[in-house]
Amino acid sequence: MRPNIDISHTLGGRVKDYAEANDLDLSEAYAEVLEAGLDTLETQDQQ
């Protein structure tokens, strides 16, 4: 289940730009950004 969250126009625009630059649809871009962020957070927690 996906949470209903408010995302600023600036942040949404950055994800859209990332999607366009990497030939992804918007859902794929959001998934990649979330996975990368979680990986980073998990790595920081292990240190």
C-alpha distance matrix in Angstrom:
0.0 3.8 6.6 9.5 12.3 15.8 17.2 20.9 22.8 24.5 21.4 19.9 23.4 23.6 20.5 21.9 25.3 23.8 22.3 25.7 27.7 25.9 25.6 21.8 19.7 17.6 14.2 16.2 17.7 14.7 13.4 17.0 17.4 14.4 15.7 19.2 18.5 16.9 19.9 22.3 21.0 21.1 24.6 25.8 24.8 26.9 29.9
3.8 0.0 3.8 6.5 8.9 12.3 13.4 17.2 19.0 20.7 17.7 16.2 19.7 20.0 17.1 18.6 22.0 20.8 19.5 22.9 24.9 23.4 23.4 19.6 17.4 14.8 11.9 14.2 15.1 11.7 11.3 14.9 14.7 12.0 14.0 17.2 16.3 15.3 18.6 20.5 19.4 20.2 23.5 24.4 23.8 26.2 28.9
6.6 3.8 0.0 3.8 5.9 9.6 11.4 15.1 17.5 19.3 16.5 15.5 19.2 19.7 17.3 19.1 22.4 21.5 20.8 24.1 26.0 25.0 25.3 21.7 19.5 16.4 14.1 16.5 16.7 13.0 13.3 16.6 15.5 12.8 15.4 18.1 16.4 15.7 19.3 20.6 19.0 20.3 23.6 23.9 23.3 26.1 28.6
9.5 6.5 3.8 0.0 3.8 7.0 9.5 13.0 15.2 17.6 15.4 14.1 17.8 18.9 16.9 18.2 21.7 21.5 20.7 23.7 25.9 25.4 25.5 22.0 19.5 16.2 14.5 17.5 17.3 13.8 15.0 18.2 16.8 14.7 17.8 20.1 18.3 18.2 21.9 22.8 21.4 23.1 26.3 26.3 25.9 28.9 31.2
12.3 8.9 5.9 3.8 0.0 3.8 6.3 9.8 12.5 14.5 12.4 11.7 15.5 16.4 14.9 16.7 19.8 19.7 19.6 22.5 24.5 24.4 24.9 21.7 19.6 15.9 14.9 17.6 16.6 13.0 14.8 17.4 15.3 13.5 16.9 18.6 16.4 16.9 20.6 20.9 19.5 21.7 24.6 24.3 24.2 27.4 29.3
15.8 12.3 9.6 7.0 3.8 0.0 3.8 6.5 9.3 11.6 10.2 9.8 13.3 14.7 14.0 15.5 18.4 18.9 19.2 21.7 23.6 24.1 24.7 21.9 19.8 16.1 15.9 18.6 17.0 13.8 16.4 18.5 16.0 14.9 18.7 19.8 17.4 18.6 22.2 22.0 20.8 23.5 26.1 25.4 25.8 29.1 30.6
17.2 13.4 11.4 9.5 6.3 3.8 0.0 3.8 6.5 8.2 6.5 6.3 9.7 10.9 10.5 12.2 14.8 15.4 16.0 18.4 20.2 20.8 21.7 19.2 17.5 13.7 14.1 16.5 14.3 11.5 14.5 16.1 13.3 13.0 16.9 17.4 15.3 17.2 20.4 20.0 19.4 22.3 24.5 24.0 24.9 28.1 29.3
20.9 17.2 15.1 13.0 9.8 6.5 3.8 0.0 3.8 5.3 5.3 6.1 8.4 9.9 10.8 12.2 14.1 15.4 16.6 18.4 20.0 21.3 22.4 20.4 18.9 15.3 16.5 18.6 16.0 13.8 17.1 18.2 15.1 15.5 19.3 19.2 17.1 19.5 22.5 21.5 21.2 24.4 26.2 25.3 26.6 29.8 30.6
22.8 19.0 17.5 15.2 12.5 9.3 6.5 3.8 0.0 3.8 5.5 5.1 5.9 8.6 9.9 10.2 11.9 14.0 15.0 16.1 18.0 19.8 20.6 19.0 17.5 14.1 16.1 18.3 15.5 14.1 17.8 18.6 15.9 17.1 20.7 20.4 18.9 21.6 24.3 23.5 23.6 26.8 28.4 27.7 29.3 32.4 33.1
24.5 20.7 19.3 17.6 14.5 11.6 8.2 5.3 3.8 0.0 3.8 5.5 5.1 6.3 8.9 9.8 10.5 12.4 14.3 15.3 16.4 18.4 19.9 18.7 17.9 14.8 17.0 18.4 15.1 14.1 17.7 17.8 14.7 16.4 19.8 18.9 17.4 20.5 22.8 21.5 22.0 25.4 26.5 25.7 27.6 30.6 31.0
21.4 17.7 16.5 15.4 12.4 10.2 6.5 5.3 5.5 3.8 0.0 3.8 5.3 5.1 6.4 8.7 9.8 10.6 12.5 14.4 15.3 16.7 18.3 16.6 16.0 12.7 14.4 15.5 12.3 10.8 14.2 14.3 11.2 12.6 16.0 15.3 13.8 16.8 19.1 18.1 18.5 21.8 23.1 22.5 24.4 27.3 27.9
19.9 16.2 15.5 14.1 11.7 9.8 6.3 6.1 5.1 5.5 3.8 0.0 3.8 5.4 5.2 6.2 8.6 9.8 10.5 12.4 14.2 15.4 16.3 14.3 13.1 9.7 11.6 13.3 10.5 9.2 12.9 13.6 11.2 12.7 16.1 16.1 15.1 17.8 20.3 19.9 20.5 23.4 24.9 24.8 26.5 29.2 30.2
23.4 19.7 19.2 17.8 15.5 13.3 9.7 8.4 5.9 5.1 5.3 3.8 0.0 3.8 5.4 4.9 6.1 8.5 9.7 10.5 12.1 14.1 15.1 14.0 13.3 10.5 13.3 14.6 11.4 11.3 15.1 15.1 12.9 15.2 18.2 17.6 17.1 20.2 22.2 21.5 22.6 25.6 26.7 26.6 28.7 31.3 31.9
23.6 20.0 19.7 18.9 16.4 14.7 10.9 9.9 8.6 6.3 5.1 5.4 3.8 0.0 3.8 5.4 5.0 6.1 8.6 9.9 10.4 12.2 14.1 13.2 13.4 10.9 13.4 13.7 10.1 10.3 13.7 12.9 10.4 13.2 15.9 14.7 14.3 17.7 19.3 18.4 19.8 22.9 23.6 23.6 25.9 28.3 28.8
20.5 17.1 17.3 16.9 14.9 14.0 10.5 10.8 9.9 8.9 6.4 5.2 5.4 3.8 0.0 3.8 5.4 4.9 6.1 8.7 9.8 10.5 12.0 10.3 10.2 7.5 9.7 10.0 6.5 6.7 10.1 9.7 7.7 10.5 13.1 12.6 12.7 15.7 17.4 17.2 18.7 21.3 22.3 22.8 24.9 27.1 28.1
21.9 18.6 19.1 18.2 16.7 15.5 12.2 12.2 10.2 9.8 8.7 6.2 4.9 5.4 3.8 0.0 3.8 5.4 5.0 6.3 8.6 9.9 10.4 9.1 8.5 6.3 9.7 10.4 7.5 8.7 12.1 12.0 10.9 13.7 16.1 15.9 16.4 19.2 20.8 20.9 22.4 24.9 25.9 26.6 28.6 30.8 31.8
25.3 22.0 22.4 21.7 19.8 18.4 14.8 14.1 11.9 10.5 9.8 8.6 6.1 5.0 5.4 3.8 0.0 3.8 5.4 5.2 6.1 8.6 9.9 9.9 10.6 9.4 12.7 12.5 9.3 11.2 14.3 13.2 12.0 15.3 17.4 16.3 17.1 20.3 21.3 21.0 23.0 25.6 26.0 26.6 29.1 31.1 31.7
23.8 20.8 21.5 21.5 19.7 18.9 15.4 15.4 14.0 12.4 10.6 9.8 8.5 6.1 4.9 5.4 3.8 0.0 3.8 5.5 5.1 6.1 8.4 8.1 9.7 8.8 11.4 10.2 6.8 9.2 11.7 9.9 9.1 12.7 14.2 13.0 14.2 17.4 18.0 17.9 20.2 22.5 22.9 23.8 26.3 28.0 28.7
22.3 19.5 20.8 20.7 19.6 19.2 16.0 16.6 15.0 14.3 12.5 10.5 9.7 8.6 6.1 5.0 5.4 3.8 0.0 3.8 5.5 5.3 5.9 4.7 6.0 5.9 8.7 7.6 5.1 8.3 10.5 9.5 9.9 13.1 14.4 14.1 15.8 18.4 19.2 19.8 21.9 23.9 24.6 25.9 28.1 29.7 30.8
25.7 22.9 24.1 23.7 22.5 21.7 18.4 18.4 16.1 15.3 14.4 12.4 10.5 9.9 8.7 6.3 5.2 5.5 3.8 0.0 3.8 5.5 5.2 6.3 7.7 8.4 11.8 10.9 8.9 12.0 14.3 13.2 13.5 16.8 18.1 17.5 19.2 22.0 22.6 23.0 25.3 27.4 27.8 29.0 31.4 33.0 33.9
27.7 24.9 26.0 25.9 24.5 23.6 20.2 20.0 18.0 16.4 15.3 14.2 12.1 10.4 9.8 8.6 6.1 5.1 5.5 3.8 0.0 3.8 5.8 7.9 10.5 11.3 14.2 12.5 10.1 13.4 15.2 13.2 13.4 17.1 17.9 16.6 18.6 21.6 21.6 21.7 24.4 26.4 26.4 27.6 30.3 31.6 32.2
25.9 23.4 25.0 25.4 24.4 24.1 20.8 21.3 19.8 18.4 16.7 15.4 14.1 12.2 10.5 9.9 8.6 6.1 5.3 5.5 3.8 0.0 3.8 5.6 9.0 10.5 12.6 10.0 8.4 12.1 13.1 10.8 12.0 15.5 15.7 14.7 17.3 19.9 19.6 20.2 23.1 24.6 24.6 26.3 28.9 29.9 30.8
25.6 23.4 25.3 25.5 24.9 24.7 21.7 22.4 20.6 19.9 18.3 16.3 15.1 14.1 12.0 10.4 9.9 8.4 5.9 5.2 5.8 3.8 0.0 3.8 6.9 9.5 11.7 9.6 9.1 12.8 13.8 12.4 14.1 17.2 17.5 17.3 19.8 22.1 22.1 23.2 25.8 27.2 27.5 29.4 31.6 32.7 33.9
21.8 19.6 21.7 22.0 21.7 21.9 19.2 20.4 19.0 18.7 16.6 14.3 14.0 13.2 10.3 9.1 9.9 8.1 4.7 6.3 7.9 5.6 3.8 0.0 3.8 6.4 8.0 5.9 6.0 9.6 10.4 9.7 11.7 14.3 14.8 15.2 17.6 19.5 20.0 21.3 23.6 24.9 25.7 27.6 29.5 30.7 32.2
19.7 17.4 19.5 19.5 19.6 19.8 17.5 18.9 17.5 17.9 16.0 13.1 13.3 13.4 10.2 8.5 10.6 9.7 6.0 7.7 10.5 9.0 6.9 3.8 0.0 3.8 5.6 5.4 6.3 8.8 10.1 10.8 12.5 14.5 15.6 16.7 18.5 20.2 21.3 22.8 24.5 25.9 27.2 28.9 30.5 32.0 33.7
17.6 14.8 16.4 16.2 15.9 16.1 13.7 15.3 14.1 14.8 12.7 9.7 10.5 10.9 7.5 6.3 9.4 8.8 5.9 8.4 11.3 10.5 9.5 6.4 3.8 0.0 3.8 5.5 5.0 6.2 8.6 9.9 10.5 12.3 14.2 15.3 16.4 18.3 19.9 21.1 22.5 24.2 25.7 27.1 28.6 30.5 32.1
14.2 11.9 14.1 14.5 14.9 15.9 14.1 16.5 16.1 17.0 14.4 11.6 13.3 13.4 9.7 9.7 12.7 11.4 8.7 11.8 14.2 12.6 11.7 8.0 5.6 3.8 0.0 3.8 5.4 5.2 6.2 8.7 10.0 10.6 12.3 14.3 15.4 16.5 18.3 20.0 21.1 22.4 24.3 25.9 26.9 28.7 30.8
16.2 14.2 16.5 17.5 17.6 18.6 16.5 18.6 18.3 18.4 15.5 13.3 14.6 13.7 10.0 10.4 12.5 10.2 7.6 10.9 12.5 10.0 9.6 5.9 5.4 5.5 3.8 0.0 3.8 5.5 5.1 6.2 8.6 10.0 10.5 12.2 14.2 15.3 16.4 18.3 20.0 20.9 22.4 24.4 25.7 27.1 29.1
17.7 15.1 16.7 17.3 16.6 17.0 14.3 16.0 15.5 15.1 12.3 10.5 11.4 10.1 6.5 7.5 9.3 6.8 5.1 8.9 10.1 8.4 9.1 6.0 6.3 5.0 5.4 3.8 0.0 3.8 5.4 5.2 6.2 8.6 9.9 10.6 12.2 14.2 15.3 16.5 18.3 19.9 21.1 22.7 24.4 26.0 27.6
14.7 11.7 13.0 13.8 13.0 13.8 11.5 13.8 14.1 14.1 10.8 9.2 11.3 10.3 6.7 8.7 11.2 9.2 8.3 12.0 13.4 12.1 12.8 9.6 8.8 6.2 5.2 5.5 3.8 0.0 3.8 5.5 5.1 6.1 8.5 9.9 10.5 12.2 14.1 15.3 16.4 18.1 19.9 21.1 22.4 24.4 26.2
13.4 11.3 13.3 15.0 14.8 16.4 14.5 17.1 17.8 17.7 14.2 12.9 15.1 13.7 10.1 12.1 14.3 11.7 10.5 14.3 15.2 13.1 13.8 10.4 10.1 8.6 6.2 5.1 5.4 3.8 0.0 3.8 5.5 5.2 6.1 8.5 9.9 10.5 12.1 14.2 15.3 16.3 18.2 20.0 21.0 22.6 24.7
17.0 14.9 16.6 18.2 17.4 18.5 16.1 18.2 18.6 17.8 14.3 13.6 15.1 12.9 9.7 12.0 13.2 9.9 9.5 13.2 13.2 10.8 12.4 9.7 10.8 9.9 8.7 6.2 5.2 5.5 3.8 0.0 3.8 5.5 5.1 6.0 8.5 9.9 10.5 12.2 14.2 15.2 16.4 18.3 19.9 21.2 23.0
17.4 14.7 15.5 16.8 15.3 16.0 13.3 15.1 15.9 14.7 11.2 11.2 12.9 10.4 7.7 10.9 12.0 9.1 9.9 13.5 13.4 12.0 14.1 11.7 12.5 10.5 10.0 8.6 6.2 5.1 5.5 3.8 0.0 3.8 5.5 5.2 6.1 8.6 9.9 10.6 12.3 14.2 15.4 16.6 18.4 20.2 21.7
14.4 12.0 12.8 14.7 13.5 14.9 13.0 15.5 17.1 16.4 12.6 12.7 15.2 13.2 10.5 13.7 15.3 12.7 13.1 16.8 17.1 15.5 17.2 14.3 14.5 12.3 10.6 10.0 8.6 6.1 5.2 5.5 3.8 0.0 3.8 5.5 5.1 6.1 8.5 9.8 10.5 12.1 14.1 15.3 16.4 18.4 20.3
15.7 14.0 15.4 17.8 16.9 18.7 16.9 19.3 20.7 19.8 16.0 16.1 18.2 15.9 13.1 16.1 17.4 14.2 14.4 18.1 17.9 15.7 17.5 14.8 15.6 14.2 12.3 10.5 9.9 8.5 6.1 5.1 5.5 3.8 0.0 3.8 5.4 5.1 6.1 8.6 9.9 10.4 12.1 14.2 15.3 16.6 18.8
19.2 17.2 18.1 20.1 18.6 19.8 17.4 19.2 20.4 18.9 15.3 16.1 17.6 14.7 12.6 15.9 16.3 13.0 14.1 17.5 16.6 14.7 17.3 15.2 16.7 15.3 14.3 12.2 10.6 9.9 8.5 6.0 5.2 5.5 3.8 0.0 3.8 5.5 5.1 6.2 8.7 9.9 10.6 12.4 14.3 15.6 17.1
18.5 16.3 16.4 18.3 16.4 17.4 15.3 17.1 18.9 17.4 13.8 15.1 17.1 14.3 12.7 16.4 17.1 14.2 15.8 19.2 18.6 17.3 19.8 17.6 18.5 16.4 15.4 14.2 12.2 10.5 9.9 8.5 6.1 5.1 5.4 3.8 0.0 3.8 5.4 5.1 6.2 8.6 9.9 10.7 12.4 14.5 15.8
16.9 15.3 15.7 18.2 16.9 18.6 17.2 19.5 21.6 20.5 16.8 17.8 20.2 17.7 15.7 19.2 20.3 17.4 18.4 22.0 21.6 19.9 22.1 19.5 20.2 18.3 16.5 15.3 14.2 12.2 10.5 9.9 8.6 6.1 5.1 5.5 3.8 0.0 3.8 5.3 5.0 6.0 8.4 9.8 10.4 12.4 14.5
19.9 18.6 19.3 21.9 20.6 22.2 20.4 22.5 24.3 22.8 19.1 20.3 22.2 19.3 17.4 20.8 21.3 18.0 19.2 22.6 21.6 19.6 22.1 20.0 21.3 19.9 18.3 16.4 15.3 14.1 12.1 10.5 9.9 8.5 6.1 5.1 5.4 3.8 0.0 3.8 5.5 5.2 6.1 8.6 9.9 10.8 12.8
22.3 20.5 20.6 22.8 20.9 22.0 20.0 21.5 23.5 21.5 18.1 19.9 21.5 18.4 17.2 20.9 21.0 17.9 19.8 23.0 21.7 20.2 23.2 21.3 22.8 21.1 20.0 18.3 16.5 15.3 14.2 12.2 10.6 9.8 8.6 6.2 5.1 5.3 3.8 0.0 3.8 5.5 5.1 6.2 8.7 10.1 11.1
21.0 19.4 19.0 21.4 19.5 20.8 19.4 21.2 23.6 22.0 18.5 20.5 22.6 19.8 18.7 22.4 23.0 20.2 21.9 25.3 24.4 23.1 25.8 23.6 24.5 22.5 21.1 20.0 18.3 16.4 15.3 14.2 12.3 10.5 9.9 8.7 6.2 5.0 5.5 3.8 0.0 3.8 5.4 5.1 6.2 8.8 10.2
21.1 20.2 20.3 23.1 21.7 23.5 22.3 24.4 26.8 25.4 21.8 23.4 25.6 22.9 21.3 24.9 25.6 22.5 23.9 27.4 26.4 24.6 27.2 24.9 25.9 24.2 22.4 20.9 19.9 18.1 16.3 15.2 14.2 12.1 10.4 9.9 8.6 6.0 5.2 5.5 3.8 0.0 3.8 5.4 5.1 6.4 9.0
24.6 23.5 23.6 26.3 24.6 26.1 24.5 26.2 28.4 26.5 23.1 24.9 26.7 23.6 22.3 25.9 26.0 22.9 24.6 27.8 26.4 24.6 27.5 25.7 27.2 25.7 24.3 22.4 21.1 19.9 18.2 16.4 15.4 14.1 12.1 10.6 9.9 8.4 6.1 5.1 5.4 3.8 0.0 3.8 5.4 5.3 6.7
25.8 24.4 23.9 26.3 24.3 25.4 24.0 25.3 27.7 25.7 22.5 24.8 26.6 23.6 22.8 26.6 26.6 23.8 25.9 29.0 27.6 26.3 29.4 27.6 28.9 27.1 25.9 24.4 22.7 21.1 20.0 18.3 16.6 15.3 14.2 12.4 10.7 9.8 8.6 6.2 5.1 5.4 3.8 0.0 3.8 5.4 5.4
24.8 23.8 23.3 25.9 24.2 25.8 24.9 26.6 29.3 27.6 24.4 26.5 28.7 25.9 24.9 28.6 29.1 26.3 28.1 31.4 30.3 28.9 31.6 29.5 30.5 28.6 26.9 25.7 24.4 22.4 21.0 19.9 18.4 16.4 15.3 14.3 12.4 10.4 9.9 8.7 6.2 5.1 5.4 3.8 0.0 3.8 5.5
26.9 26.2 26.1 28.9 27.4 29.1 28.1 29.8 32.4 30.6 27.3 29.2 31.3 28.3 27.1 30.8 31.1 28.0 29.7 33.0 31.6 29.9 32.7 30.7 32.0 30.5 28.7 27.1 26.0 24.4 22.6 21.2 20.2 18.4 16.6 15.6 14.5 12.4 10.8 10.1 8.8 6.4 5.3 5.4 3.8 0.0 3.8
29.9 28.9 28.6 31.2 29.3 30.6 29.3 30.6 33.1 31.0 27.9 30.2 31.9 28.8 28.1 31.8 31.7 28.7 30.8 33.9 32.2 30.8 33.9 32.2 33.7 32.1 30.8 29.1 27.6 26.2 24.7 23.0 21.7 20.3 18.8 17.1 15.8 14.5 12.8 11.1 10.2 9.0 6.7 5.4 5.5 3.8 0.0
